[in-house]
Amino acid sequence: MPVLPTAIFWFRRDLRLEDNHALFRALSSESTVQPVFIFDSTILTRLDDPADARVTFIYEQLQLLQKQLKPYGSSIRIYYGDPATVWKEIYEEYKPSSVYVNSDYEPAAITRDLLIRGILQQYEVDFNTFKDQVIFEKAEIVKNDGLPYTVYTPYKNKWLTTLEEQLPLPSYSSEQLLNNLRQADYTLPSLADFGFSLSTIPFPEKTFFTGIADYADTRDIPGLENGTSHLGVHLRFGTISIRKLVSCAYSSPEKTYLHELIWREFFMMCLWHFPYTVNQAYYSKYDHIRWENNTDHFEAWCKGQTGYPLVDAGMRELNTTGFMHNRVRMLTASFLCKHLLIDWRWGEAYFAQKLLDYDQSANIGNWQWAAGCGMDAAPYFRIFNPTLQTKKFDPQFIYIKRWVPEFQDFNYPSPIVEHAWARDRALARYKTGFQLS
């Protein structure tokens, strides 16, 4: 029997064996496939917490993958380090003929993949990329003149029209080809080997959301336990197939949940088209706003001690669980930028540090939306009133009592800014910033 060449499948934002596009292509090639994962030290060394919950989530998914691979006599190989260095090590160990990955659209990931592609070309190794974490990527959904959309609704309409032309969505039965994996028996290193420890924060289960039909009525009520899907972390790390989730959402008569999945792709492709928005406002005139950036106010916001119960409840939920209800995310972000006049980048960085489901494109897109400076953003003069938001979305204080039980006690702090005064200040400051642009 001839010895088959080795192909490497590189797990990244696709930690599953089922309906995995690049894994399917690798297993369908005339090669024996070795799966690998790289704990990227250039990312991990920037994390503040050695028990970062996202690292634990990744590690637990890798343990699950290892268990699923065992019946096939295969094993995932785990590395730690700078990917450029690690890939030279991988080549020396396996001498692969090809590498398969699913595409990643974040600016840093694009730069990384160009570097790895160049390294592998020196060894005459093919670097094959495939679309997996989105339905439509890059410039697949653009205006008729080829320019990218910067407003959500026309993007959504074009997205839906294109989807309907392509239904049913493809399914890549990678799980049926696992006999083509390379035979190996590796022992997974521990998190301690990388300087990390296990987090105690629980993760939401990976189940298809059963509330799609009621989503329009439940999604804005933070006091409901299951009003939203809690699938963000699974979409972020690819433990669930976006094709299966979209197919499920599309089949429902109620399309609100599907529209939220389209928002995800809108922001992802906006960042791909406009990578400068990582640290600059999409509309440059908003970069001239003079922020207060009061560090005491920022600390109070971070700790959930602003004196506005719904804002504080959201921040405490985030700090405790790594999750925050979407309606409250909008309120807390608006409050930071407009009530406190603190640069949206401060809030974006804090959410990036805390959110289990942190996704760079969605985080940047939503923070710029809240600050009024991004694509299809809330206008700068739209300033949420925390008291009215409470009356509308948590009138019985169910959510607030869960996270701020002392909100009616004498020791609960007074509001750090008065709403009407803060609103007038924000409007004036934004207008002055525009005049300076």
Buried (B, 14 or more C-beta within 10 A) or exposed (E): EEEBBBBBBBBBBBBBBBBBBBBBBBBBBEBBBBBBBBBBBEEBEEBEEBBBBBBBBBBBBBEBBBEBBEEBEBBBBBBBBBBEEBBBEBBEBBEBBBBBBBBBBBBBBBEBBEBBBEBBEEEEBBBBBBBBBBBBBBEBBBEEEEEBBBEBEEBBEBBBEEBEEEEEBEBBEBBEBBEBBBEBEBEBBEBEEBEBBBBEBEBBEEEEBEBBEBBEEBBBBBBBEEBBBBBBBBBBBBBBBBBBBBBBBBEBEBBBBBBBBBBBBBBBBBBBBBBEBBEBBBBEBBBBBEBBEBEEBBEBBBEBBBBBBBBBBBBBBBBEBBBBBBBBBBBBBBBBBBBBBBBBBBBBBBBBBBBBBBBBBBBBBBBBBBBBBBBBBBEBEEBBBBEEBBEEBBEEBEBBBBBBEEBEEEEBEEBBBEBEEBBEBBBEBBEEBBEEE
